[in-house]
Amino acid sequence: MTSLPWFQPFAPLINALNFDRWPDWDDLNSLLEIAEGEITNASGQPIRFVPQHRKPRVFEERFEQSAYLRGEVLVRPNNWHDLINALVWMRFPKTKAALNARHFTVLKRNNVQGRSSEGDALTIFDESGVIIISRDEDLVDRLSGHRWVDLFWRHREQFIDDVQVVLFGHGLLEKSMTPFVGMTGKAVVVSVPKESKCFEAGFDQDIDALAEILVSRTDLMTSGRGFFSLPVLGVPGWWAENERLDFYQNQQYFRSKKKNADNASLRRNEIVVVQS
C-alpha cells in the first residue's frame, strides 16, 4: 500500500498500524497520538473514531452530523472505505473539519429544502477529490483545456518541479489500492507564487492549511461542474507506463475537451495564495 506514490502522505500512519489483524477503533484512536497536533472538528471538539453497527435512526446520528456535533467519526468494521477516511482525517484534519462543517450546514438546509448542487459538489470532493498545489502559471490553462501531452509530457520537468498532487478523496484512495487506466479524480487548484517557500522541505505539512482555505470558501465547490478532471495515472512519476509518450495518446483515458465547455466554471474551484 505504501509503495503506491499517492499513499506516501499517509505512510507514517499506515506503517504504525498492525495489519496482522484488521485495525479496530482503539487502533485508530491510538494513531491520533502520533498525528501532528490535536485533531478536532470545526467547533474544537476532539475527533474520536467510534463504531457504526447500525443504520442511523435520526438526523443527528448520521455520519457528518456525528462528526460535527460530537467529534465522533463513524467507522464500520472491516471496511476499507471508512479506514481510509480515518487516515484522511488524521493527515488533513483542518481540511476535513472545514469540509465537515460545510457538509453539516448544507445537510441541515437540505433536510428541509431537498438535495442541492452544493451538497453534491462537497460529496464529490470528499469522495474523489484531488488537491493540486502549483507555482506553474500555465497549469490551469493546460488542465482546463485537457492539453494532456502539453501538461504531462512537453512540460514534464516543469510539472515535476512546480506542482504537487495529493489524493484527498477517500473513495478515490480506496479505488487506487488497485490502480487502473481510467482512474480519474476531481481536482481543485491552489496557485502559489514562484517565490513561495512552500516547495521547500516540509511543505507537505502545509498542504492541509492551504486546502482548508479553499474548502472554507462558500463561493467555491457550489457545483460538481467546477472541478478539474485529472487522469491520476498521468501524473509524472506515478505510473511506469507514463514514461512513454504513447501512454498520453490514449484518448479513451486522456480525453479531449468537450466542445462548448465552460472554462470559466473550472476557475471557480481555483484559488490564488498571494503570500509565500
PLY file of the C-alpha trace (Angstrom):
ply
format ascii 1.0
element vertex 276
property float x
property float y
property float z
element edge 275
property int vertex1
property int vertex2
end_header
0.00 0.00 0.00
2.71 2.50 0.96
4.61 1.54 -2.21
1.99 3.42 -4.22
3.12 7.07 -4.59
-0.26 8.60 -3.76
-0.24 6.86 -0.36
3.10 8.39 0.67
1.49 11.21 2.71
-0.19 8.50 4.79
2.86 6.22 5.13
3.71 7.07 8.77
0.12 6.31 9.82
-0.17 3.13 7.76
3.18 1.84 8.99
2.07 2.38 12.59
-0.92 0.06 12.13
-0.63 -3.65 12.79
-2.20 -5.39 9.81
-1.82 -8.85 11.32
-5.49 -8.24 12.10
-8.00 -5.67 10.99
-7.37 -2.35 12.82
-10.15 -1.60 15.29
-11.32 1.72 16.72
-8.78 1.61 19.56
-6.02 1.20 16.98
-7.26 4.19 15.01
-7.66 6.33 18.11
-4.12 5.46 19.18
-2.88 6.89 15.88
-4.31 10.26 16.90
-1.45 10.44 19.39
1.20 10.35 16.64
-0.65 12.70 14.28
0.65 16.24 14.04
-1.18 18.38 16.61
-4.60 17.89 18.14
-7.27 16.82 15.67
-10.62 18.50 16.24
-13.82 19.26 14.40
-14.75 22.79 13.37
-16.07 23.63 16.84
-12.90 22.44 18.57
-14.16 19.09 19.86
-11.52 16.33 19.75
-12.07 13.81 16.99
-12.58 10.18 18.05
-13.28 7.15 15.89
-16.32 5.19 17.03
-18.04 2.04 15.73
-21.07 2.17 13.49
-23.02 -1.03 13.99
-26.46 0.05 12.81
-28.09 2.45 10.42
-28.62 5.90 11.99
-32.23 6.44 13.03
-32.37 10.23 13.31
-30.72 13.18 11.56
-28.26 13.89 14.39
-26.87 10.33 14.32
-25.82 10.36 10.67
-22.21 10.40 9.55
-21.39 14.09 9.02
-23.70 15.13 11.83
-21.94 12.86 14.35
-18.56 14.31 13.44
-19.78 17.90 13.56
-21.94 17.73 16.68
-19.86 15.34 18.83
-16.50 14.86 17.16
-17.39 11.21 16.53
-16.28 9.81 13.17
-18.25 6.64 12.47
-16.25 3.64 11.27
-17.75 0.37 10.09
-15.84 -2.80 10.98
-13.61 -4.39 8.33
-14.31 -1.57 5.90
-11.52 -0.09 3.76
-13.61 2.95 2.81
-14.02 4.03 6.43
-10.47 3.11 7.41
-9.05 5.30 4.67
-11.42 8.10 5.63
-9.98 7.92 9.14
-6.46 8.23 7.71
-7.50 11.30 5.70
-8.92 12.86 8.88
-5.56 12.36 10.57
-3.45 13.56 7.64
-5.62 16.55 6.61
-7.55 17.44 9.78
-8.10 21.13 9.02
-9.46 20.43 5.55
-11.67 17.59 6.77
-13.02 19.72 9.63
-13.84 22.59 7.25
-15.46 20.18 4.81
-17.43 18.52 7.59
-18.73 21.91 8.77
-19.92 22.78 5.27
-21.46 19.32 4.89
-23.39 19.81 8.12
-24.69 23.26 7.13
-25.80 22.02 3.72
-27.32 18.79 5.06
-29.31 20.74 7.66
-30.63 23.03 4.93
-31.26 20.14 2.55
-33.19 18.29 5.24
-35.83 20.98 4.78
-35.33 22.11 1.17
-34.06 18.96 -0.55
-30.83 17.94 -2.26
-28.60 20.74 -3.57
-25.80 21.10 -6.12
-23.52 22.37 -3.35
-24.08 19.20 -1.36
-23.27 17.14 -4.44
-20.06 19.11 -5.00
-18.90 18.65 -1.41
-19.56 14.92 -1.65
-17.64 14.70 -4.93
-14.61 16.35 -3.35
-14.86 14.28 -0.16
-15.01 11.04 -2.16
-12.95 11.77 -5.30
-11.09 14.99 -4.55
-7.54 15.82 -5.59
-5.59 18.79 -4.25
-3.15 20.40 -6.69
-0.63 22.93 -5.38
1.04 24.79 -8.24
3.52 27.57 -8.90
3.18 26.98 -12.66
1.19 29.92 -14.05
0.13 27.98 -17.12
-1.06 24.86 -15.27
-4.72 25.82 -15.06
-4.98 26.62 -18.76
-3.41 23.28 -19.72
-5.52 21.41 -17.19
-8.83 23.06 -18.04
-8.11 22.69 -21.75
-7.33 18.96 -21.38
-3.96 19.60 -23.03
-2.59 16.41 -21.54
0.51 15.93 -23.70
1.42 19.57 -23.15
0.79 19.32 -19.40
2.37 15.98 -18.56
4.88 15.38 -21.39
6.17 18.51 -23.11
6.43 20.34 -19.78
7.17 17.23 -17.72
10.15 18.60 -15.81
8.33 21.84 -15.10
5.37 19.85 -13.77
7.66 17.78 -11.50
9.39 20.91 -10.18
6.41 23.23 -9.79
3.38 21.05 -9.00
2.38 18.83 -6.11
-0.60 16.49 -6.44
-2.32 14.93 -3.42
-5.18 12.44 -3.50
-7.64 13.59 -0.84
-10.90 11.77 -1.55
-11.14 8.57 0.46
-13.26 6.88 -2.21
-10.60 7.61 -4.83
-7.88 6.39 -2.48
-9.79 3.17 -1.95
-10.03 2.65 -5.73
-6.34 3.43 -6.11
-5.35 0.45 -3.99
-5.76 -1.49 -7.25
-4.91 1.22 -9.80
-6.32 1.03 -13.31
-6.15 3.04 -16.51
-9.27 5.16 -16.38
-8.84 6.20 -12.73
-9.81 9.88 -12.57
-10.06 12.39 -9.74
-11.88 15.68 -9.33
-9.29 18.35 -8.69
-9.07 21.78 -7.14
-6.07 24.04 -7.59
-4.21 26.24 -5.13
-1.85 28.54 -7.02
1.13 29.91 -5.11
3.75 32.42 -6.34
7.05 31.34 -7.86
8.98 32.72 -4.88
6.85 30.81 -2.38
8.72 28.75 0.20
6.01 26.12 0.00
8.11 23.78 -2.14
10.99 23.61 0.33
11.39 20.67 2.70
8.36 20.25 4.93
5.91 21.81 2.50
3.72 18.73 2.64
2.76 19.72 6.17
1.28 22.96 4.83
-1.00 21.41 2.21
-3.70 20.97 4.81
-3.71 24.67 5.72
-3.85 25.74 2.06
-6.65 23.30 1.22
-8.59 24.43 4.29
-8.67 27.97 2.87
-10.21 26.67 -0.34
-12.78 24.41 1.32
-13.84 27.14 3.76
-14.84 29.50 0.97
-18.55 29.06 0.42
-18.33 30.64 -3.04
-16.33 27.60 -4.17
-17.46 23.97 -4.57
-21.01 25.02 -5.27
-21.41 22.72 -8.29
-19.86 19.48 -9.44
-19.20 21.07 -12.83
-16.48 23.27 -11.38
-13.87 20.57 -10.77
-10.89 19.81 -12.98
-10.91 16.20 -14.19
-7.48 14.66 -13.56
-6.38 11.34 -15.10
-4.47 10.27 -12.00
-2.07 7.85 -13.67
-0.85 10.65 -15.93
0.95 12.41 -13.06
4.68 12.12 -13.84
6.39 9.56 -11.61
3.13 7.92 -10.53
2.84 5.18 -13.16
5.59 3.37 -15.04
3.73 3.46 -18.37
3.59 7.25 -18.40
7.31 7.35 -19.14
6.27 6.93 -22.79
4.54 9.49 -24.98
2.10 6.94 -26.41
0.55 6.46 -22.96
-0.79 10.02 -23.14
-2.16 9.41 -26.62
-4.81 7.04 -25.27
-7.81 9.26 -25.91
-10.15 6.94 -24.02
-8.29 7.93 -20.84
-6.83 11.33 -21.73
-9.99 12.71 -23.24
-10.06 15.88 -25.27
-12.13 18.79 -24.10
-15.80 18.79 -24.97
-16.89 21.45 -27.41
-18.53 24.50 -25.82
-17.29 23.50 -22.33
-17.17 26.43 -19.92
-13.55 27.15 -18.97
-14.65 29.89 -16.61
-16.63 27.46 -14.45
-13.49 25.45 -13.76
-11.69 28.51 -12.49
-14.28 28.73 -9.71
-12.51 25.95 -7.82
-9.10 27.58 -8.08
-7.67 29.96 -5.50
-4.52 32.04 -5.64
-2.45 32.43 -2.47
-0.55 35.69 -2.78
1.67 35.23 0.28
4.56 32.78 0.39
0 1
1 2
2 3
3 4
4 5
5 6
6 7
7 8
8 9
9 10
10 11
11 12
12 13
13 14
14 15
15 16
16 17
17 18
18 19
19 20
20 21
21 22
22 23
23 24
24 25
25 26
26 27
27 28
28 29
29 30
30 31
31 32
32 33
33 34
34 35
35 36
36 37
37 38
38 39
39 40
40 41
41 42
42 43
43 44
44 45
45 46
46 47
47 48
48 49
49 50
50 51
51 52
52 53
53 54
54 55
55 56
56 57
57 58
58 59
59 60
60 61
61 62
62 63
63 64
64 65
65 66
66 67
67 68
68 69
69 70
70 71
71 72
72 73
73 74
74 75
75 76
76 77
77 78
78 79
79 80
80 81
81 82
82 83
83 84
84 85
85 86
86 87
87 88
88 89
89 90
90 91
91 92
92 93
93 94
94 95
95 96
96 97
97 98
98 99
99 100
100 101
101 102
102 103
103 104
104 105
105 106
106 107
107 108
108 109
109 110
110 111
111 112
112 113
113 114
114 115
115 116
116 117
117 118
118 119
119 120
120 121
121 122
122 123
123 124
124 125
125 126
126 127
127 128
128 129
129 130
130 131
131 132
132 133
133 134
134 135
135 136
136 137
137 138
138 139
139 140
140 141
141 142
142 143
143 144
144 145
145 146
146 147
147 148
148 149
149 150
150 151
151 152
152 153
153 154
154 155
155 156
156 157
157 158
158 159
159 160
160 161
161 162
162 163
163 164
164 165
165 166
166 167
167 168
168 169
169 170
170 171
171 172
172 173
173 174
174 175
175 176
176 177
177 178
178 179
179 180
180 181
181 182
182 183
183 184
184 185
185 186
186 187
187 188
188 189
189 190
190 191
191 192
192 193
193 194
194 195
195 196
196 197
197 198
198 199
199 200
200 201
201 202
202 203
203 204
204 205
205 206
206 207
207 208
208 209
209 210
210 211
211 212
212 213
213 214
214 215
215 216
216 217
217 218
218 219
219 220
220 221
221 222
222 223
223 224
224 225
225 226
226 227
227 228
228 229
229 230
230 231
231 232
232 233
233 234
234 235
235 236
236 237
237 238
238 239
239 240
240 241
241 242
242 243
243 244
244 245
245 246
246 247
247 248
248 249
249 250
250 251
251 252
252 253
253 254
254 255
255 256
256 257
257 258
258 259
259 260
260 261
261 262
262 263
263 264
264 265
265 266
266 267
267 268
268 269
269 270
270 271
271 272
272 273
273 274
274 275
